């Protein structure tokens, strides 16, 4: 029997006879030698079985404290909730189910302080709602992944609700609604780490030009819609940098 060539015969374990390696049953005793005849390659040799490739392991979500220093993946629940509430407020205004004056800041709130919160989720213009809610959805999602839900909620309350409160306090007869201040706060807070790196002369990974274009579109809303208050813009920008700066330092540590 030559080395590397096909086997000339095999020994039947039942009767000890030499039989062909290409049959399934012994012709002398009928003993079952194999389940099926072997497959032959081009050289008339039994083909070797190919090892079955195992499927690559599926990547699972990063668990808490699985890798030190890396925040686990989480869904932006607070951002989703803020956007959904804004859509609901827009629908309530359009359908007229609720009296509009009970949702927005119309004059001094006085004892109806809760209108500062409902006004932050109310929009009387589809374009206004699209720009503001789209910005909150994008930058709120990025901030919630980076810093967690508390930071996003704080930026919305200080920039959005706080901006409406400032407008109600400054203007004699204010009419204000929408969360343009909250959207600006989130854009500015997101941009703080990149601005710090840019000041140090380091490479910046984020798209600051795109963020600046979005911030400009939000900030100029009062030109087209008087109810999008300039005071909300100012409070939103201040809130974004005041809150974003310590968040960026904590993340760097």
C-alpha positions as CSV (number, residue, x, y, z in Angstrom):
1,X,0.0,0.0,0.0
2,X,1.6,3.2,-1.2
3,X,2.1,6.2,1.1
4,X,-0.6,8.9,0.5
5,X,-2.6,6.6,-1.9
6,X,-6.0,5.1,-1.4
7,X,-6.4,2.1,0.9
8,X,-6.5,-1.2,-1.1
9,X,-8.7,-3.0,1.4
10,X,-10.2,-2.8,4.8
11,X,-10.6,-5.5,7.4
12,X,-14.1,-6.5,8.3
13,X,-14.4,-6.5,12.1
14,X,-16.9,-9.3,12.1
15,X,-15.3,-12.0,9.9
16,X,-11.8,-10.6,9.4
17,X,-12.0,-10.7,5.6
18,X,-10.3,-8.2,3.4
19,X,-12.9,-6.2,1.5
20,X,-13.0,-3.1,-0.7
21,X,-12.9,0.2,1.1
22,X,-15.7,1.5,-1.2
23,X,-18.5,-0.8,-0.2
24,X,-20.9,-0.4,2.7
25,X,-21.5,-4.1,3.6
26,X,-19.1,-7.0,3.9
27,X,-19.9,-9.5,1.0
28,X,-18.9,-12.5,3.1
29,X,-20.8,-12.0,6.4
30,X,-23.1,-9.0,5.6
31,X,-21.7,-6.9,8.4
32,X,-22.4,-3.2,8.0
33,X,-19.0,-1.5,7.4
34,X,-20.2,2.2,7.0
35,X,-23.5,4.1,6.6
36,X,-22.8,5.2,3.0
37,X,-20.1,4.8,0.4
38,X,-17.3,7.4,0.7
39,X,-17.1,10.3,-1.7
40,X,-14.1,10.2,-4.1
41,X,-12.0,13.1,-5.2
42,X,-10.4,13.6,-8.6
43,X,-7.6,11.1,-7.7
44,X,-10.1,8.4,-6.8
45,X,-9.3,8.8,-3.1
46,X,-11.8,9.2,-0.3
47,X,-12.4,12.9,0.2
48,X,-11.6,14.2,3.6
49,X,-14.4,15.7,5.6
50,X,-14.3,19.4,5.7
51,X,-14.5,20.9,9.1
52,X,-17.8,22.7,9.6
53,X,-17.3,26.4,10.2
54,X,-18.8,27.5,13.4
55,X,-21.0,30.7,13.3
56,X,-19.2,33.7,14.6
57,X,-20.3,34.7,18.1
58,X,-23.0,37.4,18.3
59,X,-22.0,40.7,19.9
60,X,-24.3,41.4,22.9
61,X,-25.0,44.7,24.6
62,X,-22.2,45.9,26.9
63,X,-23.1,45.1,30.5
64,X,-22.5,47.4,33.4
65,X,-18.9,47.4,34.6
66,X,-18.0,44.8,31.9
67,X,-15.1,46.9,30.7
68,X,-13.8,49.4,33.1
69,X,-13.8,53.0,31.8
70,X,-16.4,52.3,29.1
71,X,-20.0,53.3,29.6
72,X,-22.5,50.5,28.8
73,X,-24.9,50.9,25.9
74,X,-28.2,52.3,26.9
75,X,-31.3,53.5,25.2
76,X,-32.0,57.3,25.3
77,X,-35.3,57.0,27.1
78,X,-35.4,60.6,28.4
79,X,-34.7,62.0,24.9
80,X,-37.3,59.8,23.4
81,X,-39.8,60.9,26.0
82,X,-39.1,64.6,25.5
83,X,-39.5,64.2,21.7
84,X,-42.8,62.3,22.1
85,X,-44.2,64.9,24.5
86,X,-43.3,67.6,22.0
87,X,-45.2,65.7,19.2
88,X,-48.2,65.3,21.5
89,X,-48.2,69.0,22.3
90,X,-48.0,69.8,18.6
91,X,-51.0,67.5,17.9
92,X,-53.0,69.0,20.7
93,X,-52.5,72.5,19.3
94,X,-53.5,71.4,15.8
95,X,-56.6,69.4,16.8
96,X,-57.8,72.0,19.3
97,X,-58.7,69.3,21.8
98,X,-57.3,71.6,24.6
99,X,-57.6,75.3,24.8
100,X,-54.4,76.8,23.5
101,X,-54.3,79.5,26.2
102,X,-54.0,76.8,28.8
103,X,-50.9,75.3,27.2
104,X,-48.6,78.3,26.4
105,X,-47.2,81.3,28.3
106,X,-49.7,84.0,27.5
107,X,-49.1,86.9,29.8
108,X,-47.7,86.5,33.3
109,X,-48.2,82.9,34.4
110,X,-48.9,83.9,38.0
111,X,-50.5,81.0,39.9
112,X,-50.6,79.0,36.6
113,X,-46.9,78.2,36.8
114,X,-47.4,74.8,35.3
115,X,-47.9,76.5,31.9
116,X,-44.2,77.0,31.8
117,X,-43.8,73.3,31.5
118,X,-46.7,72.7,29.0
119,X,-45.5,75.5,26.8
120,X,-42.1,73.8,26.4
121,X,-43.9,70.9,24.7
122,X,-46.3,73.0,22.6
123,X,-45.7,74.1,19.0
124,X,-48.0,76.1,16.7
125,X,-45.8,75.7,13.6
126,X,-44.7,72.4,12.0
127,X,-41.4,73.8,10.8
128,X,-40.6,75.1,14.3
129,X,-41.5,71.8,15.8
130,X,-39.4,69.9,13.2
131,X,-36.2,72.0,13.8
132,X,-36.5,72.0,17.6
133,X,-37.6,68.4,18.2
134,X,-35.1,67.1,15.6
135,X,-32.3,68.9,17.4
136,X,-33.4,67.7,20.8
137,X,-33.6,64.1,19.4
138,X,-30.1,64.2,17.9
139,X,-28.1,66.0,20.5
140,X,-30.1,64.7,23.4
141,X,-29.4,61.2,22.2
142,X,-25.7,61.9,21.9
143,X,-25.6,63.6,25.4
144,X,-27.5,60.8,27.0
145,X,-25.1,58.3,25.7
146,X,-22.2,60.4,26.9
147,X,-23.4,61.6,30.3
148,X,-26.6,59.8,31.1
149,X,-30.3,60.8,31.3
150,X,-30.0,63.3,34.2
151,X,-27.8,65.6,32.1
152,X,-30.4,65.7,29.3
153,X,-33.3,66.4,31.7
154,X,-31.3,69.2,33.4
155,X,-30.5,70.9,30.1
156,X,-34.2,70.7,29.1
157,X,-35.5,72.1,32.3
158,X,-32.9,74.9,32.6
159,X,-32.7,75.8,28.9
160,X,-36.3,75.1,27.9
161,X,-38.5,75.8,31.0
162,X,-36.0,78.3,32.4
163,X,-35.9,80.2,29.1
164,X,-39.7,80.5,29.0
165,X,-39.7,81.6,32.7
166,X,-37.1,84.3,31.8
167,X,-39.2,85.5,28.8
168,X,-42.3,85.7,31.1
169,X,-40.3,87.8,33.6
170,X,-38.8,90.2,31.1
171,X,-41.5,90.9,28.6
172,X,-44.6,92.9,29.7
173,X,-47.1,90.6,27.9
174,X,-45.2,87.6,26.8
175,X,-46.5,85.0,24.3
176,X,-44.0,82.1,24.3
177,X,-44.0,78.4,23.5
178,X,-41.7,75.7,22.3
179,X,-38.3,74.5,23.6
180,X,-35.9,76.4,21.4
181,X,-33.9,77.2,24.6
182,X,-33.6,73.5,25.4
183,X,-32.5,72.6,21.9
184,X,-29.8,75.3,22.0
185,X,-28.7,74.2,25.4
186,X,-28.2,70.6,24.2
187,X,-26.3,71.7,21.1
188,X,-23.9,73.9,23.1
189,X,-23.4,71.3,25.8
190,X,-22.5,68.7,23.2
191,X,-20.0,71.1,21.5
192,X,-18.2,72.0,24.7
193,X,-15.7,69.1,24.7
194,X,-14.8,69.7,21.1
195,X,-14.4,73.4,21.7
196,X,-12.0,72.7,24.6
197,X,-9.9,70.4,22.3
198,X,-10.0,73.0,19.5
199,X,-8.7,75.6,21.9
200,X,-5.8,73.3,22.9
201,X,-4.9,72.8,19.2
202,X,-6.0,69.2,19.2
203,X,-7.9,67.4,16.5
204,X,-11.7,67.6,16.7
205,X,-13.8,64.5,15.9
206,X,-17.2,66.1,16.1
207,X,-18.8,68.2,13.3
208,X,-18.7,71.6,14.8
209,X,-19.7,73.3,11.6
210,X,-22.9,71.2,11.3
211,X,-23.7,71.9,15.0
212,X,-23.2,75.6,14.4
213,X,-25.5,75.5,11.4
214,X,-28.2,73.8,13.5
215,X,-27.7,76.2,16.4
216,X,-28.1,79.2,14.0
217,X,-31.3,77.8,12.6
218,X,-32.7,77.4,16.1
219,X,-31.5,80.8,17.3
220,X,-33.0,82.6,14.4
221,X,-36.5,81.1,14.9
222,X,-37.8,84.3,16.6
223,X,-37.3,86.2,13.4
224,X,-40.1,84.1,11.8
225,X,-42.0,83.2,14.9
226,X,-42.4,85.8,17.7
227,X,-43.5,83.1,20.1
228,X,-40.0,81.6,19.9
229,X,-38.5,84.0,22.4
230,X,-35.1,85.6,22.0
231,X,-34.8,85.4,25.8
232,X,-35.2,81.6,25.6
233,X,-32.3,81.6,23.1
234,X,-30.1,83.5,25.5
235,X,-30.9,81.3,28.5
236,X,-30.5,78.1,26.4
237,X,-27.0,79.1,25.2
238,X,-25.9,80.1,28.7
239,X,-27.3,76.8,30.2
240,X,-25.6,74.8,27.6
241,X,-22.1,76.2,28.4
242,X,-22.6,76.4,32.1
243,X,-23.8,72.8,32.4
244,X,-21.7,71.4,29.6
245,X,-18.4,72.6,31.0
246,X,-18.4,70.6,34.2
247,X,-19.9,67.6,32.3
248,X,-16.9,67.7,29.9
249,X,-14.4,67.9,32.8
250,X,-16.0,65.0,34.6
251,X,-15.9,63.0,31.5
252,X,-12.2,63.8,30.9
253,X,-11.4,62.6,34.4
